[in-house]
Each structure stands twice: as C-alpha cells, then as structure tokens.
C-alpha cells in the first residue's frame, strides 16, 4: 500500500484477495453442484426414454421456475436472473433428454 492507502501497481489489497478467494470457492461449488444435478437429470432422461415419456415436462418446469423465483427472492437474488439461469439449465436438460431418447 502507498501512503495514500491505495494499492501499488500489481498489488492486490487483502480484502479484495479474500473476496476473490471466496468467489473462487463458490464457483467451484457451483460447478460441482451442477455436475451432480446433471447426473440426476441424465438418469431422469434414461427413465423417460425407457417409459417413452416426452423430454420436456412444461408443468414441472413451470413449478420449478416459480419455486426458484421464490427462493431467489428470499435469498436476496434477482428472481429474473434466477429464472433466466434455470431456463438455461432446463433447455440443456431437455436437449440431453432428447439425445437419450434418440439413442445418443
């Protein structure tokens, strides 16, 4: 730190370094949680294919979006962002289910 309290070029203030470390840990946890979620949804895709059920389930998807928006609001997260994120995940899951149903 310089006398004015600002970080010298290339030096990261300790609080910033600590926050970045926390962000890195959270990102790693998110990746692992998504991997676990996709393991479950892959199994769902296999079960749907075996039972000749459609890849998409609009009723369930709508209930999940409503649920996630409520959870986001309670957690102080923008529910619009949470819905966009879940829609992205759902679209990927449906794509996987379609590939499984086609024998892929």
Secondary structure as GFF3:
##gff-version 3
##sequence-region A 1 104
A	DSSP	alpha_helix	14	50	.	.	.	ID=ss1
A	DSSP	alpha_helix	58	75	.	.	.	ID=ss2
A	DSSP	alpha_helix	79	101	.	.	.	ID=ss3
###
